[in-house]
Amino acid sequence: MTQKPGLIQKWLLAARPKTLWAAVGPVMIGTAMAHGDAGMHLPSAIAALLGALLLQIGTNFCNDYADFQKGADNPSRVGPARAVASGWISSRQMLAATIIVFGLAAIVCGYLVVRGGWPLIILGVVSILAGIVYTAGPYPLAYLGLGDLFVLVFFGPVAVAGTYYVQTQHFSWLPALAGLGPGLLSVAILTVNNLRDVEGDRLAGKKTLAVRFGVRFARFEYATCVVLASLLPILMVWLAGSTRNNAVVASLILFAGWPVMRLVFTRTGRELNPGLGMTALLLLVYSISFSFGWLIPVQ
């Protein structure tokens, strides 16, 4: 029997720290691109990072609560233990924590609204609502097979372009396009999760893409996400000009991701658990290499 974690540890585990790079990466890229256009605003960058982390933690807490209520998290679960299902945190406590974290995210968004104006009101409200309906409510996105689209959009173009906008105070399509990189890798993280849980999700009526289209589809979805993300920096450099050539170093994740792809294509169930952290690390490496590559112009 797994030992019950302490007070702080159980909340840290519920926040799912290994996946939080999906919130950090887009902010890093958006800030690098803002700096590259001489528009970096450090307070806004910090607020964007804090807001992104709070939104993801709130979404994770809501997911923990809602999946338990819907029966997706049960004793037969093959993934990492969930706080409510394991009895570490009560449903009422998790619901209260979800409300508090999303409330803090709204406060941070308040500063960003002051900085960036009314578009940030829409972005903040939609982001919080999306985090809630991802697994909660009568038509949760994750249960309809729309979770992948949610992750691609909100952990990709929305996060990168939003970070860029709040610092430079103008919209550019280039950061939105760059956001597809971390967005695709965030989808890859979700795909490993759904591939691992495919049998349990099927029984719980959670119709992820892995459940709808099968294991083979999910494996190729993962590979497609990694390959497209690795090709994107080449397109970005072509569009932005030769001074950004160093950003193509991020394309090397195709080679770094090979061991994870081999794991995804040859393992099932609990054996896929390491793939979550490995893919999250891949996203971090991609974000760092793209950001620094973008910031170091070719003379």
N, C-alpha and C positions, 0 to 999 in steps of 0.2 A: 504493500500500500504506500502511495506517495505521501511523504511528509507534508503537512499543511504549512504553507509559507507564512512568514511573519506579516505584520500589518503593512509595512511599506512594500515588501517584496510582492505581495499579492496584487497590489494596485499597479506596480511596475509591470508585472506579467500581463495584467489585463490591458495595459496600454499597448502591448505587443511591440516592444522597442526595436526588434530586428527589422520591422517593416517601416519604421518612421523615416528611413532615408527617402522613402517615396514622397514625403513632405519637404524634406530638406533640399533634395536635388533640384527640383524646379525653381525654387527660390534662389538657389545658387546660380543657376544658369540665367535667370531673369536679371539678377543683380549684375552679373558679369557683362551682360549685353547692355544694360543701362550705363555701366561704367565705360564701356567701349564707345558709347555715344555721348560721353561727358555729361551724363545725367544722373549719376549715382547719388542717392540721398540716404545716408546711413540710418537715421532713425526710422525711415520708411522700410528699409530693408530688414531691420530688426523686427519691426512690427509685422511685416509680411511673413517672416519666418515663424514668429510666435503664433500668429493667426493660423498658419498652415498646420503647425504641430497640434494646436488645440482642436482644429477641425478634424484632423485625422484621429486623434485620441478620442474625441467625442464620438466619432463614427465607430471606432473600435469598441467603445463602451456600449453604444447602442446595439451594435452587432452581437456582443456578448449577451446582452439582455434579451434581444428579440429572438435570436437563434434558440435560446433556451426555452422561451415561451412557445415557440413554434415546433419544438422537438427535434431541431436539427443537431443540437448538442446533447448527446446522451452518453451513457456508459460505454457504448460500443465505438465511440469516436476514436479515430486513429491518429488525429493530429494532436498538437500540444494541448494540454489541459486548459479548459476555459473556466474563468473564475466563478461564474454563477453555477454552471453545471457541476463543478467540483465541490460546491458548497463553501468556497472560500469567502464569497461575498453574496449577500442576499439579493434577490431580485429588486427589492425596494431600494437598497443601497446603491445598486448599479444604476437604476433609473434616476435616482437623485444625483449621482455623479455625472451621468450623461447630461442632465439639465444644467448642472453647474459649469461643466466644461464648455458646453455650447454657449452658455451665458458669458463666460470669459472670452470666448472667441468673438462674440458680438461686441463686447467692450473694445477689444483690439480693433475690430472692424470700424468702430466709431472713430478712432484716430485716423484710420486710413480714409474714411469718408471725408473728414476735415481736410486731409491732404489732397485727395483725388477727386472729390465731388460726388455727384449723384450716381455715376456709373458704379461706384464702389458699394452703394446701398444695394443695388440690384445684385451685384456679384456676391456680396456677403449674405444676403437673404437666400439666394438660390443655392449657395454652397452649403449653408446650414440645413436647409430643407432637404437637399440631396443627400447629405450625410445621415439624416433621419430616415428618409424613405428608402435608403439603400437596403435595409433589412426590416424596417418597421412599417406599420400601417397595413391596410388591406391589400395593397398591390406593391409589395416590396420589390425593388429593382433586381436584387440578387436572386430572388425566387422566380423571376420571369425571364432570366437569361440576359438581363440588361446591365448586369454589374460590370462587365468588361467595357461597355461603352461609357458608363459613368466614370470608371477609373481612368480611361484614356483621355476623356475630356477634362475632368477636374484636376487630375494629377499631371496633366500635360499642358495643352495650350492655354487653358484658363489660368493655371497657376503661374506659368512663365510670363505670359502676356500681362497678367494682372500685376505681378511683381515689377515688371518693366514699366507699366503704365503709372503705378503709384509713385515711382521715383522720378521718371522723366516728365510725367503729366501729359503724355500724348501716346496714342496707340500706334503700334507698328506691326505689320503683318509678319515681319521676320521673326520676332520672338514667339509669336503664336505658332509659326511653323517649327521653330526650334523645340517648342514644347512637346511635339510629337515624340521626341527621343525619350525623355523620362516617362512620358505617358505610356508608350509602348512597353517599356521595361516594367512599369507598374502593373500593366496588364499581364506581363509574364509572371510576376509574383503571384497575382490572383490566379492565374492558370495553374501554377503548381499546386496552390491550395485546393482548387476545384478538382484537379486531377486526383490528388490524394484522397479527397473526400467523396469521390463520385458515387460510391455505393451507399454511403450514409445519406448523402443528399438526395439520392433517388428514392430512398425509403421515406425521407421526410417531406418529399414533394417539392424540394428545392431544385428547380429546373435550370441549373447553370448550363452553359454551353457544353461542358463536359458531359452532363447528363443528357442533354438534348441530342447531341451529335456523336457522342462516344469518346472513348479514350484516344483513339487514333487522331481524331480531329483536334483534341486538346493538345496532344503532343506537337502536332504541326502548327497549331496556333502559337505555342510557345516559341518554336523555332522561327516562325515568321516574324514575331515581335522582336526577337533578338537581331535577326538579319536586317530588318527594316531600320531598326534603331541604329545599327552600325553603318548603314548606308547614308543615313540622313546627314551626318556632318559633311560628307562629300557634296551633297546638294547645297547645303548651307554655304559652304566656301565658294561654290560656283556662283551662287546668287549674290553673296556679299562682296566678292572681289578677292584678289590675291593677298591682300593684307591680312586676311583671316585664315590663311592656309594652315596655320598651326592647329586649328581646331579639328583637323582631320585625324589627329591622334586618337580622338574618341572612337574612331572606327575600329581600333584594335580590340575593342570589347568582343568582336566576333570571334577572335582567337581565345580570349580569356573566358568566353562563355562556353567554349566547346565542352569542358568537363561537366558543366551543369546540363547542357543539352543531352549528353550521353546518359546522365543520371535520369533525366526526364523520360528518355526513350527506352530505358531498360528496367526501370523500377516502378513499383506500384505501392499504394497504401502508405504505411508508416515509414517505409524506406525513402519516401520523397521528402520527409521533413527537413533534411539538410538543404534541400534545394531552395527553400524559402529564404534562408539566410544568405545562401550563395548568390541568389538572384538579386536580393537587396543590396549586397555588396557590389555586384556588377553595376547596378544603377548608380551607386555612390561613385565608383571609379569613373564611370561614364560622365557623370555630372562634373566631377573635379577636372578631368582631362579636357572636356569640352570648354569649361569655363576658363581655365588657365590658357588653353590654346587660343581662345577668342581674345583674351586680354593681352597676349604677347604677339603684337603685329609683326609681320614679315617686312623687313626694310627693303 
